[in-house]
Amino acid sequence: MVISIPAGKVVATMHEVMVKLQENRMTLQAHTDDISLLGAPCMLIANGGTVNWSLSLGSKENMQAVSDATGIAIKG
């Protein structure tokens, strides 16, 4: 599933999440095992092994879309 966010696009599947940031043409990628979703500030957080980054999803609708595509529960 492709989700548009203010910074670019999120491509989410049951196995991984890939974020394509438009402004700096950067791609962030992580397995869903290393991803969590924090509801209060609408953040996608990747933290596992050597992966450590976070990104604002901009809205609760975007957060729900990522949750639906990956099966990751939203915390908080």
Secondary structure, DSSP 8 states (H G I E B T S, - for coil): -EEEETTEEEEE-SSEEEEEETTTTEEEEEEGGGEEEETTTTEEEEEETTEEEEEE--SHHHHHHHHHHH---EE-
